[in-house]
Amino acid sequence: MIWTLLVFGATMILLAKLAFPRISAALDRRQKAIEESIDTAERTRVEADKILAEYRKRLTEARAQADEIIHRARQTAEVHERESKERGQELLEESAKRAQRDIQAATRRRSRTSARKWPT
């Protein structure tokens, strides 16, 4: 039993001098690498959140601009429609007046021609 304790003690001393410092250093490096990975992931997440917020802001602005463009296009279309209707109405009225004048002129010519054919 004494030999077991002596061997155990010697093994513990050897492990304490040789293996434990290396194991401790490896664990420290691993812990440092994990902490750096966590910090990097956190910075990346914060940056991604900023980019997402910027994207959403620009998307909102783009939608507002699109709505404004559509609104202006509708207003312009309404103005053109109204102007076209007015111009069409004017042309219709001019055409009706011209047709009426042509009918009156033709009626007068016919009356004059009829009057010449029948002497009185």
C-alpha angles and dihedrals in degrees: 000000000000090000090054091053092047092049091045091050092048090048091050092050091050092047091047092051100038115017106029096057091050092046090047092049091049091049090048091051091048091049091048091049091050092048091049090049090051091049091048091048091050092049090047091050092050091049091047090051090052091048091048091050090049090049092050091048092051091045090053090049091048091051090049090050091048091050090049092049091049091048092051091046091052091049091049091048091050091050091049091047092051092046091047092050091048092048090047090050090049091050090047091051092046090048092049091049091047091049090048091050090047091050092048091047091048090048091051092048091049091049091050092046091048091048092054094050094055112053116209 
